[in-house]
Every structure is written in structure tokens, then in C-alpha cells.
Amino acid sequence: MKEQRPTPDGPSPREPTLDASVEELARRLVAVVNGASPEQRPGLRDYALELLREGTEIGDTAQAPAVGTARTNATGSNPIGIALLLAILALPALLLFTPVGLVLLAVALALGVWGVAATLLRKP
């Protein structure tokens, strides 16, 4: 009877053709590594694992933005959100400690203007 190995995705059903293909490729790889001399086997095993990791991690990485798309900054976020948060924090700070509240409000206003300008000047 064939032993069932747990899949990394958990108990969700997968396509049997994909499982069969992966198992067949693994058997072929095992045959090649076992056919090598005992001195070469550890190196071949490490090389095969490295190739597998490199080949499968390509699809896992985030895709780069298309050429010609404009970003407002390195993270792609807009400063309007931070301006709103600072403005909310500035209101109680105005009552408790007026100079700090005024500075927070001024920074929030500057970030808000910057965010609006970045939104309007962004290339479509």
C-alpha cells in the first residue's frame, strides 16, 4: 500500500495529475543522484534542492510594476493617510500642549498638500 505524505497546503484536495507529475520527477531525480558516485551524491542533492528553490521562488515574489507607471514614493503609499492621522492626533495635543499640537497640525497640513499634489500630478 502506498504511503500518503502530507502536502504543504494541508488537507485540501489537489489535482492528482500534479501530484503524479511531481512524484515522477522526484523518482527520476532520485535515480540520477543515486546513480552518481558516493562522493558526488551530497553535492548533487544540494544542487538539486537549490535549483528547485530558485525555480519555484520566482512565482512567489511580487511582480515589479510595469514600465512607465509613476509611484509617489518608494512604498507606493500616499501621504494623505499620514496627514489624516497626524491631524487627528493634533486636535487633543492642541488642548494639552499647544506648541506640539500646532507643529503636528502644520506637518499634517504639509503632508496633506503633498499628497494632493502627488495625486494630481501622477501620470495616468
Secondary structure, 3 states (H helix, E strand, C coil): CCCCCCCCCCCCCCCHHHHHHHHHHHHHHHHHHHHCCCCCHHHHHHHHHHHHHHHHHCCCCCCCCCCCCCCCCCCCCCHHHHHHHHHHHHHHHHHHCHHHHHHHHHHHHHHHHHHHHHHHHCCC
